[in-house]
Amino acid sequence: MTDLSAIVTSAFWRVNPPDADPVETREWLDAFDALVETAGRERATFLLRKLLDHARARRVPLPPVLNTPYKNSIALAEQPQFPGNLELESRISAMVRWNALAMVVRANRAYPELGGHIASYASAADLFEVGFNHFFRAGQGGDLVYFQPHSAPGVYARAYLEGRLPEERLAHYRQETGGKGLSSYCHPYLMAEFWQFPTGSMGLGPINAIYQARFMRYLEHRGLLKTAGRKVWAFVGDGEMDEPESLAGLSLAARDGLDNLIFVVNCNLQRLDGPVRGNGSVVQELEGLFAGAGWNVLKLLWGSDWDPLFARDVDGVLLKRLHETVDGEFQMYAATDGRFNREHFFNKYPELRDLIAGMSDEDIDRLHRGGHDPVKIYAAYRAALQHEGQPTVILAQTKKGYGMGHWGQGKMGTHQQKKLDDEALREFRDRFAVPLSDEDVAQLRFLNPGADSQELKYLHARRQSLGGYLPTRAREAPQLAVPALQAAPRNQSTTMAFVQLLSQLMKDPQLGKRVVPIVADEARTFGMQTLFRQFGIYSALGQLYEPEDHEELLYYREAQDGQILEEGITEAGALSSWLAAATSYSAHGLPMLPFYIYYSMFGFQRVGDLIWAAADSRARGFLVGGTAGRTTLAGEGLQHQDGSSHLAASTFPNCRAYDPCFGYELAAIVEHGARRLLEAQDDVFYYVTVANENYPHPAAPADATDGILRGMYRLREGSQLQLLGSGPILREVLAAADLLANDWKVSAGVWSVTSFTELRRDGMRVERSQRYGGKERSWVEQCLGSTKGPVIAASDYVSAVADLIRPYVPRKYVALGTDGFGRSDTRAALRAFFEVDAKSIVIAALAALDERLAADARRRYGIDAVGRPPWER
Ligand SMILES: Cc1ncc(C[n+]2csc(CCOP(=O)(O)OP(=O)(O)O)c2C)c(N)n1
C-alpha cells in the first residue's frame, strides 16, 4: 500500500472506527429501537439531532452526514418482487446487445473513419432494458427519456427488434447523407421522428432534463396541461457529471421538489481517457453532491449475488474493504478475472477470505455490479417512481465494456473501441448466449427472432402495456392563431417597443396564456418589471412572504400560476427553460411561444452550445438579445458590449436573426415570426436584438413588410450613393445621408438592413440555383441593381456581419463595423472611436465616391486616421 492510500484509508477510519465494544453498541441500538417503537420517528429525529449538536460541541469527529455506506440503498428485505420474465428479458437484452455491437463493428469494418462506441451501451444495457420493459411510458402523455448519447446504438438495436427501424438503416449506422442512415447520437434534427432530446454534448442532457421537469410543473401549475404522473428520466454518464451544466440545475430541482425527475447516473467509473475518479470514489462524491443539493439518492451498487455476502458480513469487513478500494482499483477488478479478484480484493483480510469460502473463481467472476442486475435495477426504479417531494438520483454501478472480455471490459481505452476481431465476437456471443453460428458472427449478422418468437411477443406486450414505443418524436401540434401587432410611433428604445409587443401578445385572449417570458435576473434592465404584477413570476411555492415593495403598483409578485420564468443568474438554466418551452409542441403536443430576453453578450458566446441543442431540437421560439450592440450599450464596457452575436447566429442553419432599428420593424418580425412558428409550424427560431437607446420611432412606411422580413428595404431615394444601416446604427446612416446632402451636395439613398444574415442566406441560395441554371436574382441585387454609386454599410457589429452580403452587392462595397474590444464611454464617443458615427460614415462614403471630397471632409470634421485602427487598440 502506498503512503497516499494509507492516508485515504486512515481518513476513512477516522470517521468509521472499528467497533471497540459490540455489547455496548447493541445496547445503544436496542435503546434506539425502543425509542422509535414507543415515541415514534419524529422523536428519534429530534434526539439524533440533539446528539449531533452535542457531539459537534464536544468536537467529536462526525461521519459525513451526506454519505451512506458503499452498498445498495434498498435493503434486500425492502426489495419488491420482480414482475417480469427474467429469462426472456435476458434473451432480449442479449439480442439488443449483439445488434448494437454488430452495427458499430460493421460500420467500422467497412469505413474505419466512421467511429462509434460499444463500451458505453455495454455498460448501460440493463439500465435501459429494465426501463423499456417496465417503466418508460410512451406518447405525448408519457415519460420523457434523455438517453446517454454514446449508448445510441443500443436504442437503435432495440427499435430494430421492435420493428421500428429496418435492417437497412442499421446497416447504415453513421452513414446518413443518403437518407437511410442512423445518426451517431441522439439528434432530433436528423431523425425528426425518432429522437426527442439531443444529448450528444455532455452536460446538456442533464440540465435540459431538469428544466424540462420543471417546465412540466409550470404547465401544470398554470392550468395548461395535466402532467401528474409523468416522469422525466435522464441517463447520464459519471464522467459527464463533471460538466458544469450537469450540476447547474441540481438545487433548482430539489428546491422545486421535482419528484417527476429521475436521474440514472451510469457509474461505470470510467470516462474517455481513464477513470473518472481513479484515486477516489465517484459514487460517494456524487452521493454527497446530490444529497447536499437536496435530492433523494439511491445507490444501486451490487447485484443480488452480493446479498449473501453482505448478510454474512456481520463485522463489516466487506464494507470496510469496499470503502478502502478506490475507483482505479475497482476498474482493475472489472478488467480482470475471478482469480485476480480473489487474490487482491478478498484475500486481503482473513475474515473476508472466510466470507467467500466455498466460492469458485468463476463464482467470483460472476458477481454482478448493481447496474447489471435487472432485479436490483427494478427495485431502484420503482423506489424512485414512488418517491415523493424530491427528485431522485440512482447511482448505478456498472462495468464499462461489460461483456467485452479482456478485449474491452474495464480496459483503459475501451471508450473508443469500435472494432472487435472474430474471436472477441464469438466470446461476446457465448458470454450472453446469443443464438448465432460462428458464420453469423463472422458476418456480423443482425439477429431478429421474428414476430412470432416468444421474445418479440413479450417485448411488444411489455411496450403495449406502457402505451407504445419510444423514443418517438412528434412533429406536429395544433395550430395557434397570432394576432396583428402594433408598435406605437414614439420616443423610446427598441427594448421598450419589444416589451409592449410582448404585452400585446400576452393579453391576446387565445395566444396570451401560451407566451412564456423568460429572464435570467435582468427583467428590470429590460423594463419588464411592469409585467411582474400583472402576469406574476412563476414559483412552485407561490409567495410565502410579503414583498418589500408590496405597496407599489408594480410589486414583485410570485405566484404558483405566474407566467414569467425568472431563472436567476443562470443563462444555461434560462436557455434550458426556453428550450423546454420551444419544444413543448412536440414533447407535450402543446405549442408555446417562449421569449428569452437576455444580455445579448451572454447568449451565443456564453450558452452557444445550448443554442445548438435547441436548433437540433427544432425549437420554435424567440431569443431576444437585449442591451445589444457594441456602441449602443455605452458605459458597460468590454465584456458586456456585444459586437459578434449576429455573426454567431448566422452559423445556426435554422436561426432567423434580425437587428431592427424601428418599432414597426420589430413588430413585423415578431408578428410574422410567431406566425411561422405557430401557424405554419416551421422548425425555425428567431434571434432578435433590441437596444436601450431612446430615439423617435416613425410610423411604418407603406409596403415595407416584405423587405423587413427579407432583410432590407429602402427608406430614402438617392442618386449618387447607397447607404445601408442596421439596428441603432441606421440612425447614424440617416444622419450621414443628411450631412452628405447638406455639406457635400451628394445624394445618398438609405436602406434599412434588418438582417444581413437573412440577406446572405438568400444570396447563397440564389447563387447556388444560378450554378444549376436558375435565373433568380438575390434580394440584395434586386434592391440595389437599379441604383447608382458605391454602397456603404454600417452596423453595431463586427464588419464581418455587413461583409456577409459582399458577393451579392453589384458595385463597390464598403462594410463598416465595430471590430475590436469594447470600451466604457458614451455612445457618441464609442461610435466615433469605432468609426461608425455619422461623420465616419460620410468619410467612408466620400472616399468611395471621390477621394478629393473625402480629404475635404476629413479636414472639415477634424477627423484624421491617426494611430492604429480601433480593432488593434
Ligand atoms: C461537451 C462534450 N465534451 C466532450 C465530449 C466527448 N466525449 C464523449 S463521451 C466522453 C466520455 C463519457 O464518459 P461518461 O460520461 O463517463 O460516459 P460513459 O461512456 O463512460 O458511460 C467524452 C469525453 C462530448 N461528447 N461532449
The ligand as a MOL file (V3000), in Angstrom:
LIG
                    3D

  0  0  0     0  0            999 V3000
M  V30 BEGIN CTAB
M  V30 COUNTS 26 27 0 0 0
M  V30 BEGIN ATOM
M  V30 1 C -19.1370 18.6840 -24.2080 0
M  V30 2 C -18.5010 17.4030 -24.6280 0
M  V30 3 N -17.2020 17.2160 -24.3680 0
M  V30 4 C -16.5840 16.0840 -24.7420 0
M  V30 5 C -17.2770 15.1000 -25.3880 0
M  V30 6 C -16.5380 13.8650 -25.8660 0
M  V30 7 N -16.9210 12.6880 -25.0650 0 CHG=1
M  V30 8 C -17.8640 11.8940 -25.4970 0
M  V30 9 S -18.1740 10.6510 -24.4480 0
M  V30 10 C -16.9820 11.1330 -23.4160 0
M  V30 11 C -16.7500 10.3260 -22.1790 0
M  V30 12 C -18.0390 9.9970 -21.4970 0
M  V30 13 O -17.8130 9.4150 -20.2690 0
M  V30 14 P -19.0090 9.1410 -19.2750 0
M  V30 15 O -19.8490 10.3330 -19.1360 0
M  V30 16 O -18.4360 8.5870 -18.0280 0
M  V30 17 O -19.9050 8.0860 -20.0480 0
M  V30 18 P -19.6340 6.5510 -20.3650 0
M  V30 19 O -19.4730 6.4770 -21.8480 0
M  V30 20 O -18.4030 6.1330 -19.6190 0
M  V30 21 O -20.8390 5.8240 -19.8730 0
M  V30 22 C -16.3690 12.2750 -23.8950 0
M  V30 23 C -15.2540 12.9740 -23.2410 0
M  V30 24 C -18.6390 15.3340 -25.6460 0
M  V30 25 N -19.3990 14.4550 -26.2780 0
M  V30 26 N -19.2310 16.4740 -25.2140 0
M  V30 END ATOM
M  V30 BEGIN BOND
M  V30 1 1 1 2
M  V30 2 1 2 3
M  V30 3 2 2 26
M  V30 4 2 3 4
M  V30 5 1 4 5
M  V30 6 1 5 6
M  V30 7 2 5 24
M  V30 8 1 6 7
M  V30 9 2 7 8
M  V30 10 1 7 22
M  V30 11 1 8 9
M  V30 12 1 9 10
M  V30 13 1 10 11
M  V30 14 2 10 22
M  V30 15 1 11 12
M  V30 16 1 12 13
M  V30 17 1 13 14
M  V30 18 2 14 15
M  V30 19 1 14 16
M  V30 20 1 14 17
M  V30 21 1 17 18
M  V30 22 2 18 19
M  V30 23 1 18 20
M  V30 24 1 18 21
M  V30 25 1 22 23
M  V30 26 1 24 25
M  V30 27 1 24 26
M  V30 END BOND
M  V30 END CTAB
M  END
